[in-house]
């Protein structure tokens, strides 16, 4: 169990169970936190664009198994959020790591908007209604808070020795 793929699979499975069994029961204005989205964002921040994109896509596919929206919509939205988080994290200097919460908030909003716009384009009614700003705000704020333990989880799943530094290539 030393390979990051196996560890990330365990993380995704565990997060999905916690999301479905526990977190989805707690709602504020009809919206709950999205732990799979948070994990996708944390993977983008910690593991970079490529691995973050793979983890984000896998998180989204897992989400797609739990919701009734068109299959693949969650995968695309988590992928978009993960890549956004990775690009934003790469743009910040190491001294500004305290901005990770802001990065997570922005990436979560991108993920929520991608989900809503994609769903609307696929014929899902009510995705782009007046409730969307509330959803984006609550998911964004909870993501900003939950990203810190999620990054720690990603550090366990993908330790430094498994990643090739850009300078070493």
Buried (B, 14 or more C-beta within 10 A) or exposed (E): EEEBBEBBBBBBEEBBEEBBEEBBEEEEEEBBBBBBBBBBBBBBBBBBBEBBBBBBBBBBBBBBEEEEBBEBBBBBBBBBBBBBBBBBBEEBEEEEEEBBBBBBBBBBBBBBBBBBBBBBEEEBEEBBEEBBEEBBBBBBBBBBEBBBEBBEBBEEBBEEEBBEEEEEE
